[in-house]
Amino acid sequence: MPAARPEPADTRARILDAAARVFSRKGYQAASLDEVARTAGMTKGAIYWHFRSKSDLFFALLDYKYEQNIQPVPDELRAAGEAAVRSDPRTALTLFLQTVFTRVRADENWPRLYLEFIGQARDDDMRARLAHFHEQTKVQVAGYISLMQAAGLAPAHRDPLLLATFWNALFDGLMLAWIINPAGDQDALIARIVNLLWDGMAPAAGVPPAGEPS
């Protein structure tokens, strides 16, 4: 009896898995759809059935990786909110951000690959699709910011979309710093950033929090 033909969703998942391996191994620029097809055990035509181009495949992979990283966030935010009530909101926020950042950098090839892809995005279509992706993520993160505000982990009077823009930019910067210096203590850096933001950035006299240089 012949083997059952893979369902479209299964085929797409196989292609994305193969693309992740090929892109991570070769880099975006050197990777080819031929190699993705070989790695997936499919024809190149099967790749084109699901994706129009290499950039289209990468955007699908970008969505897939983003959803993987963001999926646990609501539960983590609820846990952080409960911890904030029991103990210290500042500590709860720090642990939440450290957890998210640790998960994002667990696949060490992906942040590098993403930045390489951004560097290749010179044509108008790719820039427009990247802008759309960033707008979508900003709106989703703004929803999480609203949960943080309700839990006392973010200022309730601030615009969630503005805070989402800030946090997205902060995480992009942290990723870049980690890529440049992977040996750096990112957890300690996040704790210091939370201290800075929690106490405010306006010039004021006072004693710095524990662990901060005067």
N, CA and C atoms as a LAMMPS dump frame, in Angstrom:
ITEM: TIMESTEP
0
ITEM: NUMBER OF ATOMS
642
ITEM: BOX BOUNDS ff ff ff
-5.0000000000000000e+02 5.0000000000000000e+02
-5.0000000000000000e+02 5.0000000000000000e+02
-5.0000000000000000e+02 5.0000000000000000e+02
ITEM: ATOMS id mol type element x y z
1 1 1 N 0.861 -1.202 0
2 1 2 C 0 0 0
3 1 3 C 0.883 1.232 0
4 2 1 N 0.678 2.165 -0.913
5 2 2 C 1.545 3.347 -0.973
6 2 3 C 1.375 4.214 0.263
7 3 1 N 2.469 4.915 0.602
8 3 2 C 2.433 5.812 1.762
9 3 3 C 1.466 6.956 1.498
10 4 1 N 0.815 7.401 2.565
11 4 2 C -0.114 8.522 2.433
12 4 3 C 0.629 9.77 2.009
13 5 1 N 0.033 10.525 1.129
14 5 2 C 0.63 11.771 0.671
15 5 3 C 0.572 12.805 1.8
16 6 1 N 1.688 13.492 2.072
17 6 2 C 1.68 14.473 3.166
18 6 3 C 0.623 15.548 2.946
19 7 1 N -0.043 15.935 4.008
20 7 2 C -0.993 17.028 3.936
21 7 3 C -0.247 18.34 3.683
22 8 1 N -0.912 19.34 3.084
23 8 2 C -0.237 20.615 2.801
24 8 3 C 0.411 21.235 4.034
25 9 1 N -0.273 21.187 5.198
26 9 2 C 0.31 21.775 6.405
27 9 3 C 1.585 21.052 6.801
28 10 1 N 1.59 19.7 6.667
29 10 2 C 2.792 18.932 6.991
30 10 3 C 3.92 19.251 6.019
31 11 1 N 3.586 19.386 4.734
32 11 2 C 4.59 19.72 3.718
33 11 3 C 5.195 21.09 4.01
34 12 1 N 4.355 22.045 4.345
35 12 2 C 4.836 23.383 4.655
36 12 3 C 5.763 23.351 5.871
37 13 1 N 5.398 22.585 6.886
38 13 2 C 6.234 22.479 8.087
39 13 3 C 7.586 21.861 7.749
40 14 1 N 7.592 20.852 6.882
41 14 2 C 8.851 20.223 6.463
42 14 3 C 9.734 21.222 5.723
43 15 1 N 9.12 22.013 4.88
44 15 2 C 9.891 23.015 4.134
45 15 3 C 10.482 24.053 5.086
46 16 1 N 9.676 24.531 6.039
47 16 2 C 10.168 25.528 6.997
48 16 3 C 11.299 24.958 7.844
49 17 1 N 11.162 23.704 8.25
50 17 2 C 12.229 23.076 9.039
51 17 3 C 13.509 22.965 8.217
52 18 1 N 13.379 22.555 6.962
53 18 2 C 14.548 22.451 6.085
54 18 3 C 15.159 23.828 5.833
55 19 1 N 14.316 24.827 5.618
56 19 2 C 14.81 26.188 5.372
57 19 3 C 15.579 26.708 6.577
58 20 1 N 15.073 26.455 7.767
59 20 2 C 15.767 26.902 8.97
60 20 3 C 17.16 26.3 9.045
61 21 1 N 17.268 25.016 8.698
62 21 2 C 18.579 24.355 8.751
63 21 3 C 19.52 24.881 7.671
64 22 1 N 19.001 25.05 6.465
65 22 2 C 19.85 25.51 5.357
66 22 3 C 20.274 26.959 5.569
67 23 1 N 19.329 27.834 5.906
68 23 2 C 19.662 29.239 6.128
69 23 3 C 20.664 29.386 7.274
70 24 1 N 20.483 28.603 8.339
71 24 2 C 21.394 28.703 9.48
72 24 3 C 22.793 28.24 9.099
73 25 1 N 22.862 27.209 8.254
74 25 2 C 24.161 26.655 7.87
75 25 3 C 24.868 27.519 6.831
76 26 1 N 24.118 28.04 5.856
77 26 2 C 24.741 28.735 4.729
78 26 3 C 24.637 30.25 4.824
79 27 1 N 23.711 30.784 5.646
80 27 2 C 23.412 32.202 5.609
81 27 3 C 22.351 32.466 4.555
82 28 1 N 21.649 33.576 4.693
83 28 2 C 20.545 33.859 3.769
84 28 3 C 21.039 34.019 2.337
85 29 1 N 22.104 34.772 2.145
86 29 2 C 22.556 35.102 0.799
87 29 3 C 23.027 33.864 0.041
88 30 1 N 23.756 32.973 0.718
89 30 2 C 24.324 31.804 0.038
90 30 3 C 23.344 30.642 -0.074
91 31 1 N 22.291 30.653 0.721
92 31 2 C 21.318 29.559 0.682
93 31 3 C 20.542 29.576 -0.634
94 32 1 N 20.124 28.397 -1.078
95 32 2 C 19.353 28.296 -2.315
96 32 3 C 18.117 27.437 -2.079
97 33 1 N 17.098 27.675 -2.896
98 33 2 C 15.89 26.865 -2.798
99 33 3 C 16.152 25.434 -3.225
100 34 1 N 17.138 25.222 -4.109
101 34 2 C 17.51 23.859 -4.492
102 34 3 C 17.973 23.07 -3.269
103 35 1 N 18.799 23.701 -2.441
104 35 2 C 19.3 23.007 -1.255
105 35 3 C 18.196 22.806 -0.234
106 36 1 N 17.303 23.777 -0.109
107 36 2 C 16.156 23.612 0.787
108 36 3 C 15.325 22.416 0.339
109 37 1 N 15.096 22.299 -0.968
110 37 2 C 14.317 21.182 -1.501
111 37 3 C 15.004 19.847 -1.209
112 38 1 N 16.313 19.775 -1.431
113 38 2 C 17.041 18.532 -1.155
114 38 3 C 16.964 18.171 0.32
115 39 1 N 17.127 19.171 1.18
116 39 2 C 17.092 18.921 2.621
117 39 3 C 15.708 18.453 3.06
118 40 1 N 14.667 18.986 2.434
119 40 2 C 13.295 18.6 2.771
120 40 3 C 12.878 17.291 2.106
121 41 1 N 13.714 16.795 1.168
122 41 2 C 13.357 15.577 0.442
123 41 3 C 12.228 15.804 -0.54
124 42 1 N 12.226 16.98 -1.179
125 42 2 C 11.169 17.349 -2.113
126 42 3 C 11.784 17.891 -3.399
127 43 1 N 10.917 18.125 -4.366
128 43 2 C 11.365 18.794 -5.577
129 43 3 C 11.321 20.307 -5.371
130 44 1 N 12.059 21.014 -6.193
131 44 2 C 12.024 22.476 -6.123
132 44 3 C 10.622 22.987 -6.454
133 45 1 N 9.918 22.268 -7.321
134 45 2 C 8.562 22.651 -7.662
135 45 3 C 7.641 22.629 -6.448
136 46 1 N 7.878 21.674 -5.539
137 46 2 C 7.068 21.606 -4.322
138 46 3 C 7.307 22.833 -3.447
139 47 1 N 8.536 23.329 -3.46
140 47 2 C 8.84 24.548 -2.706
141 47 3 C 8.066 25.723 -3.294
142 48 1 N 8.098 25.814 -4.637
143 48 2 C 7.411 26.929 -5.302
144 48 3 C 5.882 26.815 -5.197
145 49 1 N 5.376 25.627 -4.928
146 49 2 C 3.942 25.483 -4.727
147 49 3 C 3.49 26.248 -3.482
148 50 1 N 4.395 26.314 -2.479
149 50 2 C 4.058 26.955 -1.203
150 50 3 C 4.644 28.361 -1.074
151 51 1 N 5.773 28.621 -1.745
152 51 2 C 6.47 29.893 -1.562
153 51 3 C 6.924 30.417 -2.911
154 52 1 N 6.733 31.72 -3.126
155 52 2 C 7.02 32.314 -4.427
156 52 3 C 8.508 32.501 -4.684
157 53 1 N 9.294 32.684 -3.597
158 53 2 C 10.704 33.03 -3.749
159 53 3 C 11.444 32.725 -2.45
160 54 1 N 12.744 32.904 -2.472
161 54 2 C 13.542 32.69 -1.261
162 54 3 C 13.15 33.69 -0.18
163 55 1 N 12.906 34.934 -0.566
164 55 2 C 12.508 35.927 0.432
165 55 3 C 11.128 35.6 1.003
166 56 1 N 10.218 35.099 0.166
167 56 2 C 8.896 34.7 0.645
168 56 3 C 9.023 33.57 1.662
169 57 1 N 9.899 32.617 1.385
170 57 2 C 10.143 31.525 2.323
171 57 3 C 10.727 32.056 3.628
172 58 1 N 11.632 33.009 3.526
173 58 2 C 12.233 33.546 4.748
174 58 3 C 11.202 34.286 5.592
175 59 1 N 10.306 35.039 4.953
176 59 2 C 9.271 35.732 5.721
177 59 3 C 8.357 34.745 6.433
178 60 1 N 8.053 33.636 5.778
179 60 2 C 7.252 32.601 6.429
180 60 3 C 8.011 32.022 7.626
181 61 1 N 9.312 31.831 7.468
182 61 2 C 10.132 31.345 8.567
183 61 3 C 10.207 32.383 9.684
184 62 1 N 10.263 33.651 9.303
185 62 2 C 10.271 34.733 10.288
186 62 3 C 8.993 34.708 11.126
187 63 1 N 7.845 34.562 10.472
188 63 2 C 6.576 34.466 11.194
189 63 3 C 6.567 33.252 12.123
190 64 1 N 7.063 32.139 11.606
191 64 2 C 7.067 30.885 12.381
192 64 3 C 7.946 31.017 13.629
193 65 1 N 9.14 31.567 13.475
194 65 2 C 10.052 31.732 14.607
195 65 3 C 9.482 32.721 15.62
196 66 1 N 8.885 33.786 15.125
197 66 2 C 8.306 34.783 16.022
198 66 3 C 7.191 34.166 16.867
199 67 1 N 6.307 33.394 16.225
200 67 2 C 5.204 32.772 16.956
201 67 3 C 5.73 31.78 17.989
202 68 1 N 6.797 31.049 17.653
203 68 2 C 7.402 30.131 18.616
204 68 3 C 7.874 30.879 19.861
205 69 1 N 8.501 32.026 19.655
206 69 2 C 9.068 32.778 20.77
207 69 3 C 8.011 33.512 21.582
208 70 1 N 6.929 33.912 20.937
209 70 2 C 5.938 34.735 21.618
210 70 3 C 4.839 33.9 22.273
211 71 1 N 4.671 32.659 21.836
212 71 2 C 3.569 31.83 22.32
213 71 3 C 3.523 31.684 23.848
214 72 1 N 4.671 31.499 24.538
215 72 2 C 4.604 31.331 25.99
216 72 3 C 4.388 32.636 26.763
217 73 1 N 4.44 33.79 26.094
218 73 2 C 4.456 35.07 26.798
219 73 3 C 3.216 35.315 27.664
220 74 1 N 1.984 35.053 27.19
221 74 2 C 0.835 35.318 28.062
222 74 3 C 0.906 34.584 29.4
223 75 1 N 1.291 33.297 29.367
224 75 2 C 1.414 32.548 30.621
225 75 3 C 2.539 33.11 31.484
226 76 1 N 3.636 33.505 30.849
227 76 2 C 4.751 34.078 31.613
228 76 3 C 4.368 35.419 32.233
229 77 1 N 3.564 36.192 31.519
230 77 2 C 3.11 37.468 32.068
231 77 3 C 2.177 37.268 33.257
232 78 1 N 1.291 36.272 33.15
233 78 2 C 0.415 35.983 34.285
234 78 3 C 1.227 35.582 35.507
235 79 1 N 2.254 34.746 35.29
236 79 2 C 3.118 34.332 36.396
237 79 3 C 3.873 35.527 36.974
238 80 1 N 4.334 36.423 36.089
239 80 2 C 5.051 37.613 36.558
240 80 3 C 4.123 38.516 37.357
241 81 1 N 2.867 38.641 36.914
242 81 2 C 1.908 39.453 37.652
243 81 3 C 1.636 38.894 39.038
244 82 1 N 1.527 37.576 39.127
245 82 2 C 1.318 36.94 40.435
246 82 3 C 2.546 37.138 41.326
247 83 1 N 3.735 37.032 40.741
248 83 2 C 4.964 37.241 41.509
249 83 3 C 5.076 38.684 41.976
250 84 1 N 4.598 39.625 41.149
251 84 2 C 4.655 41.039 41.523
252 84 3 C 3.784 41.317 42.737
253 85 1 N 2.637 40.638 42.818
254 85 2 C 1.745 40.813 43.97
255 85 3 C 2.366 40.208 45.23
256 86 1 N 3.004 39.045 45.052
257 86 2 C 3.574 38.344 46.212
258 86 3 C 4.825 39.022 46.736
259 87 1 N 5.634 39.571 45.832
260 87 2 C 6.933 40.083 46.265
261 87 3 C 7.202 41.469 45.701
262 88 1 N 8.144 41.55 44.739
263 88 2 C 8.604 42.852 44.232
264 88 3 C 8.328 42.955 42.74
265 89 1 N 7.54 43.933 42.279
266 89 2 C 7.256 44.066 40.846
267 89 3 C 8.516 44.236 40
268 90 1 N 9.499 44.951 40.522
269 90 2 C 10.729 45.175 39.75
270 90 3 C 11.445 43.843 39.477
271 91 1 N 11.538 43.014 40.499
272 91 2 C 12.17 41.704 40.339
273 91 3 C 11.365 40.828 39.388
274 92 1 N 10.027 40.874 39.504
275 92 2 C 9.175 40.078 38.628
276 92 3 C 9.356 40.48 37.17
277 93 1 N 9.433 41.786 36.902
278 93 2 C 9.642 42.267 35.537
279 93 3 C 11.011 41.838 35.021
280 94 1 N 12.015 41.941 35.854
281 94 2 C 13.372 41.537 35.45
282 94 3 C 13.412 40.063 35.061
283 95 1 N 12.833 39.21 35.887
284 95 2 C 12.839 37.77 35.603
285 95 3 C 12.048 37.452 34.334
286 96 1 N 10.943 38.159 34.131
287 96 2 C 10.148 37.946 32.917
288 96 3 C 10.966 38.283 31.669
289 97 1 N 11.604 39.451 31.663
290 97 2 C 12.396 39.859 30.5
291 97 3 C 13.588 38.943 30.281
292 98 1 N 14.227 38.505 31.348
293 98 2 C 15.353 37.58 31.215
294 98 3 C 14.9 36.261 30.605
295 99 1 N 13.72 35.792 31.004
296 99 2 C 13.19 34.538 30.461
297 99 3 C 12.923 34.657 28.968
298 100 1 N 12.301 35.755 28.557
299 100 2 C 11.996 35.964 27.144
300 100 3 C 13.288 36.052 26.33
301 101 1 N 14.243 36.811 26.828
302 101 2 C 15.485 37.006 26.078
303 101 3 C 16.277 35.7 25.981
304 102 1 N 16.28 34.906 27.056
305 102 2 C 16.965 33.616 27.031
306 102 3 C 16.367 32.708 25.969
307 103 1 N 15.046 32.703 25.854
308 103 2 C 14.395 31.854 24.855
309 103 3 C 14.737 32.314 23.441
310 104 1 N 14.728 33.617 23.213
311 104 2 C 15.007 34.141 21.868
312 104 3 C 16.42 33.801 21.424
313 105 1 N 17.368 33.845 22.338
314 105 2 C 18.763 33.598 21.948
315 105 3 C 19.14 32.123 22.048
316 106 1 N 18.182 31.232 22.398
317 106 2 C 18.483 29.807 22.52
318 106 3 C 18.949 29.221 21.194
319 107 1 N 18.335 29.674 20.088
320 107 2 C 18.789 29.291 18.751
321 107 3 C 19.765 30.366 18.289
322 108 1 N 21.048 30.14 18.56
323 108 2 C 22.033 31.208 18.359
324 108 3 C 22.175 31.633 16.91
325 109 1 N 21.785 30.758 15.971
326 109 2 C 21.912 31.11 14.559
327 109 3 C 20.816 32.063 14.103
328 110 1 N 19.643 31.969 14.73
329 110 2 C 18.515 32.733 14.215
330 110 3 C 18.708 34.248 14.314
331 111 1 N 19.117 34.824 15.457
332 111 2 C 19.299 36.283 15.499
333 111 3 C 20.309 36.776 14.464
334 112 1 N 21.382 36.021 14.263
335 112 2 C 22.386 36.418 13.265
336 112 3 C 21.787 36.377 11.859
337 113 1 N 21.018 35.326 11.603
338 113 2 C 20.394 35.174 10.293
339 113 3 C 19.393 36.3 10.038
340 114 1 N 18.628 36.658 11.063
341 114 2 C 17.645 37.73 10.933
342 114 3 C 18.329 39.055 10.598
343 115 1 N 19.411 39.364 11.309
344 115 2 C 20.121 40.613 11.039
345 115 3 C 20.759 40.594 9.653
346 116 1 N 21.247 39.429 9.226
347 116 2 C 21.8 39.321 7.874
348 116 3 C 20.711 39.6 6.842
349 117 1 N 19.529 39.071 7.074
350 117 2 C 18.412 39.277 6.156
351 117 3 C 18.034 40.751 6.084
352 118 1 N 17.989 41.417 7.251
353 118 2 C 17.675 42.845 7.278
354 118 3 C 18.67 43.619 6.426
355 119 1 N 19.952 43.222 6.517
356 119 2 C 20.989 43.901 5.754
357 119 3 C 20.838 43.727 4.253
358 120 1 N 20.148 42.648 3.83
359 120 2 C 19.956 42.406 2.401
360 120 3 C 18.697 43.079 1.851
361 121 1 N 17.878 43.626 2.742
362 121 2 C 16.561 44.138 2.331
363 121 3 C 16.675 45.528 1.725
364 122 1 N 17.156 45.579 0.491
365 122 2 C 17.344 46.868 -0.169
366 122 3 C 16.198 47.226 -1.122
367 123 1 N 15.461 46.212 -1.573
368 123 2 C 14.413 46.55 -2.533
369 123 3 C 13.121 46.936 -1.824
370 124 1 N 12.283 47.66 -2.53
371 124 2 C 11.084 48.254 -1.94
372 124 3 C 10.117 47.203 -1.409
373 125 1 N 9.967 46.088 -2.126
374 125 2 C 9.025 45.06 -1.706
375 125 3 C 9.433 44.46 -0.362
376 126 1 N 10.709 44.152 -0.226
377 126 2 C 11.177 43.553 1.026
378 126 3 C 11.06 44.546 2.175
379 127 1 N 11.388 45.811 1.924
380 127 2 C 11.255 46.82 2.982
381 127 3 C 9.802 46.959 3.41
382 128 1 N 8.903 46.939 2.438
383 128 2 C 7.476 47.068 2.76
384 128 3 C 6.994 45.885 3.583
385 129 1 N 7.459 44.678 3.238
386 129 2 C 7.039 43.491 3.995
387 129 3 C 7.639 43.491 5.397
388 130 1 N 8.859 43.962 5.525
389 130 2 C 9.459 44.073 6.852
390 130 3 C 8.721 45.097 7.694
391 131 1 N 8.342 46.221 7.074
392 131 2 C 7.583 47.244 7.801
393 131 3 C 6.249 46.683 8.275
394 132 1 N 5.607 45.887 7.428
395 132 2 C 4.327 45.269 7.799
396 132 3 C 4.524 44.295 8.949
397 133 1 N 5.593 43.503 8.892
398 133 2 C 5.884 42.55 9.972
399 133 3 C 6.105 43.284 11.284
400 134 1 N 6.884 44.354 11.248
401 134 2 C 7.163 45.106 12.472
402 134 3 C 5.899 45.76 13.02
403 135 1 N 5.031 46.215 12.132
404 135 2 C 3.778 46.821 12.599
405 135 3 C 2.898 45.769 13.265
406 136 1 N 2.841 44.588 12.683
407 136 2 C 2.058 43.507 13.276
408 136 3 C 2.595 43.129 14.654
409 137 1 N 3.914 42.99 14.761
410 137 2 C 4.497 42.606 16.049
411 137 3 C 4.294 43.706 17.082
412 138 1 N 4.354 44.962 16.651
413 138 2 C 4.149 46.073 17.587
414 138 3 C 2.743 46.027 18.183
415 139 1 N 1.754 45.752 17.337
416 139 2 C 0.375 45.675 17.821
417 139 3 C 0.213 44.509 18.789
418 140 1 N 0.832 43.365 18.453
419 140 2 C 0.727 42.206 19.349
420 140 3 C 1.419 42.472 20.677
421 141 1 N 2.606 43.063 20.625
422 141 2 C 3.328 43.377 21.856
423 141 3 C 2.558 44.413 22.676
424 142 1 N 1.883 45.346 22.014
425 142 2 C 1.07 46.334 22.736
426 142 3 C -0.012 45.653 23.56
427 143 1 N -0.564 44.555 23.03
428 143 2 C -1.534 43.784 23.795
429 143 3 C -0.918 43.201 25.056
430 144 1 N 0.316 42.735 24.933
431 144 2 C 1.017 42.215 26.114
432 144 3 C 1.366 43.336 27.091
433 145 1 N 1.67 44.517 26.55
434 145 2 C 1.939 45.671 27.414
435 145 3 C 0.71 45.999 28.256
436 146 1 N -0.472 45.881 27.648
437 146 2 C -1.703 46.138 28.398
438 146 3 C -1.83 45.16 29.57
439 147 1 N -1.437 43.902 29.346
440 147 2 C -1.442 42.928 30.436
441 147 3 C -0.43 43.316 31.511
442 148 1 N 0.74 43.814 31.073
443 148 2 C 1.751 44.263 32.026
444 148 3 C 1.248 45.444 32.849
445 149 1 N 0.537 46.354 32.188
446 149 2 C -0.01 47.519 32.898
447 149 3 C -1.024 47.08 33.951
448 150 1 N -1.872 46.12 33.585
449 150 2 C -2.873 45.626 34.532
450 150 3 C -2.217 44.916 35.713
451 151 1 N -1.029 44.313 35.492
452 151 2 C -0.33 43.589 36.551
453 151 3 C 0.609 44.48 37.354
454 152 1 N 0.676 45.771 37.007
455 152 2 C 1.566 46.672 37.718
456 152 3 C 3.017 46.554 37.306
457 153 1 N 3.247 46.04 36.099
458 153 2 C 4.61 45.853 35.601
459 153 3 C 5.005 46.919 34.576
460 154 1 N 4.094 47.823 34.27
461 154 2 C 4.359 48.907 33.32
462 154 3 C 3.474 50.082 33.702
463 155 1 N 3.904 51.32 33.382
464 155 2 C 3.106 52.498 33.765
465 155 3 C 1.742 52.507 33.073
466 156 1 N 0.672 52.589 33.87
467 156 2 C -0.684 52.475 33.339
468 156 3 C -1.082 53.669 32.479
469 157 1 N -0.422 54.825 32.659
470 157 2 C -0.834 56.029 31.93
471 157 3 C -0.145 56.167 30.58
472 158 1 N 0.748 55.235 30.218
473 158 2 C 1.467 55.329 28.956
474 158 3 C 0.74 54.583 27.835
475 159 1 N 0.927 55.079 26.611
476 159 2 C 0.333 54.461 25.427
477 159 3 C 0.985 53.094 25.184
478 160 1 N 0.198 52.001 25.182
479 160 2 C 0.788 50.678 24.965
480 160 3 C 1.553 50.561 23.652
481 161 1 N 1.081 51.221 22.59
482 161 2 C 1.79 51.152 21.311
483 161 3 C 3.155 51.833 21.394
484 162 1 N 3.232 52.938 22.124
485 162 2 C 4.518 53.608 22.298
486 162 3 C 5.464 52.738 23.118
487 163 1 N 4.944 52.142 24.181
488 163 2 C 5.771 51.252 24.998
489 163 3 C 6.213 50.033 24.188
490 164 1 N 5.328 49.519 23.319
491 164 2 C 5.689 48.38 22.485
492 164 3 C 6.824 48.74 21.536
493 165 1 N 6.774 49.945 20.963
494 165 2 C 7.853 50.41 20.087
495 165 3 C 9.172 50.449 20.848
496 166 1 N 9.102 50.953 22.078
497 166 2 C 10.309 51.034 22.896
498 166 3 C 10.859 49.645 23.213
499 167 1 N 9.992 48.731 23.672
500 167 2 C 10.477 47.402 24.056
501 167 3 C 11.009 46.63 22.86
502 168 1 N 10.37 46.758 21.698
503 168 2 C 10.883 46.096 20.492
504 168 3 C 12.274 46.618 20.145
505 169 1 N 12.433 47.939 20.22
506 169 2 C 13.744 48.524 19.918
507 169 3 C 14.791 48.079 20.933
508 170 1 N 14.389 47.996 22.204
509 170 2 C 15.316 47.562 23.242
510 170 3 C 15.777 46.127 23.004
511 171 1 N 14.841 45.253 22.665
512 171 2 C 15.21 43.856 22.434
513 171 3 C 16.074 43.709 21.195
514 172 1 N 15.79 44.483 20.141
515 172 2 C 16.653 44.449 18.96
516 172 3 C 18.072 44.871 19.339
517 173 1 N 18.18 45.918 20.164
518 173 2 C 19.495 46.372 20.6
519 173 3 C 20.209 45.353 21.464
520 174 1 N 19.483 44.687 22.347
521 174 2 C 20.076 43.649 23.189
522 174 3 C 20.573 42.477 22.342
523 175 1 N 19.785 42.137 21.309
524 175 2 C 20.209 41.063 20.419
525 175 3 C 21.501 41.425 19.696
526 176 1 N 21.573 42.66 19.219
527 176 2 C 22.783 43.099 18.527
528 176 3 C 23.976 43.079 19.473
529 177 1 N 23.785 43.543 20.702
530 177 2 C 24.87 43.53 21.688
531 177 3 C 25.313 42.104 21.974
532 178 1 N 24.356 41.178 22.042
533 178 2 C 24.701 39.779 22.302
534 178 3 C 25.465 39.157 21.138
535 179 1 N 25.051 39.48 19.904
536 179 2 C 25.75 38.948 18.738
537 179 3 C 27.197 39.445 18.71
538 180 1 N 27.394 40.722 19.043
539 180 2 C 28.739 41.294 19.047
540 180 3 C 29.577 40.716 20.172
541 181 1 N 28.95 40.533 21.34
542 181 2 C 29.686 40.038 22.505
543 181 3 C 28.869 38.963 23.21
544 182 1 N 28.868 37.732 22.675
545 182 2 C 28.057 36.667 23.276
546 182 3 C 28.52 36.267 24.673
547 183 1 N 29.729 36.651 25.043
548 183 2 C 30.232 36.31 26.373
549 183 3 C 29.724 37.264 27.447
550 184 1 N 29.083 38.359 27.047
551 184 2 C 28.594 39.326 28.018
552 184 3 C 27.465 38.757 28.872
553 185 1 N 27.306 39.304 30.06
554 185 2 C 26.264 38.853 30.991
555 185 3 C 24.974 39.607 30.679
556 186 1 N 24.15 39.016 29.811
557 186 2 C 22.93 39.688 29.376
558 186 3 C 21.894 39.784 30.493
559 187 1 N 21.838 38.776 31.367
560 187 2 C 20.883 38.833 32.476
561 187 3 C 21.194 40.007 33.4
562 188 1 N 22.481 40.206 33.687
563 188 2 C 22.87 41.331 34.537
564 188 3 C 22.567 42.658 33.849
565 189 1 N 22.77 42.706 32.533
566 189 2 C 22.477 43.93 31.784
567 189 3 C 20.985 44.241 31.818
568 190 1 N 20.152 43.223 31.655
569 190 2 C 18.704 43.434 31.708
570 190 3 C 18.293 43.945 33.079
571 191 1 N 18.874 43.384 34.141
572 191 2 C 18.55 43.84 35.493
573 191 3 C 18.912 45.314 35.673
574 192 1 N 20.043 45.726 35.136
575 192 2 C 20.457 47.123 35.257
576 192 3 C 19.535 48.037 34.445
577 193 1 N 19.11 47.571 33.263
578 193 2 C 18.206 48.371 32.434
579 193 3 C 16.86 48.54 33.137
580 194 1 N 16.355 47.463 33.739
581 194 2 C 15.094 47.563 34.471
582 194 3 C 15.221 48.558 35.62
583 195 1 N 16.348 48.506 36.346
584 195 2 C 16.573 49.487 37.419
585 195 3 C 16.541 50.911 36.881
586 196 1 N 17.201 51.115 35.75
587 196 2 C 17.26 52.444 35.148
588 196 3 C 15.867 52.935 34.779
589 197 1 N 15.096 52.068 34.125
590 197 2 C 13.763 52.466 33.669
591 197 3 C 12.791 52.602 34.839
592 198 1 N 12.903 51.697 35.807
593 198 2 C 11.976 51.718 36.935
594 198 3 C 12.126 52.994 37.751
595 199 1 N 13.366 53.433 37.934
596 199 2 C 13.609 54.632 38.743
597 199 3 C 13.468 55.913 37.933
598 200 1 N 13.353 55.779 36.632
599 200 2 C 13.199 56.96 35.783
600 200 3 C 14.539 57.468 35.295
601 201 1 N 14.528 58.155 34.19
602 201 2 C 15.756 58.634 33.567
603 201 3 C 15.962 60.13 33.746
604 202 1 N 15.046 60.81 34.439
605 202 2 C 15.215 62.255 34.644
606 202 3 C 16.348 62.511 35.634
607 203 1 N 17.161 63.549 35.416
608 203 2 C 18.235 63.865 36.367
609 203 3 C 17.644 64.15 37.746
610 204 1 N 18.187 63.477 38.758
611 204 2 C 17.713 63.68 40.133
612 204 3 C 18.79 63.246 41.1
613 205 1 N 18.832 63.929 42.238
614 205 2 C 19.784 63.539 43.276
615 205 3 C 19.277 62.283 43.965
616 206 1 N 20.184 61.439 44.403
617 206 2 C 19.768 60.234 45.119
618 206 3 C 20.839 59.179 45.078
619 207 1 N 20.596 58.121 45.787
620 207 2 C 21.536 57.018 45.873
621 207 3 C 21.16 55.983 44.828
622 208 1 N 22.117 55.503 44.037
623 208 2 C 21.781 54.488 43.035
624 208 3 C 21.366 53.187 43.697
625 209 1 N 20.541 52.39 43.004
626 209 2 C 20.121 51.11 43.583
627 209 3 C 21.287 50.168 43.762
628 210 1 N 21.08 49.154 44.565
629 210 2 C 22.146 48.19 44.866
630 210 3 C 22.69 47.586 43.573
631 211 1 N 24.001 47.501 43.504
632 211 2 C 24.64 46.93 42.334
633 211 3 C 24.948 47.9 41.226
634 212 1 N 24.464 49.124 41.345
635 212 2 C 24.715 50.152 40.325
636 212 3 C 25.854 51.06 40.76
637 213 1 N 26.793 51.363 39.862
638 213 2 C 27.868 52.303 40.222
639 213 3 C 27.32 53.705 40.436
640 214 1 N 27.902 54.437 41.336
641 214 2 C 27.467 55.825 41.591
642 214 3 C 28.069 56.746 40.546
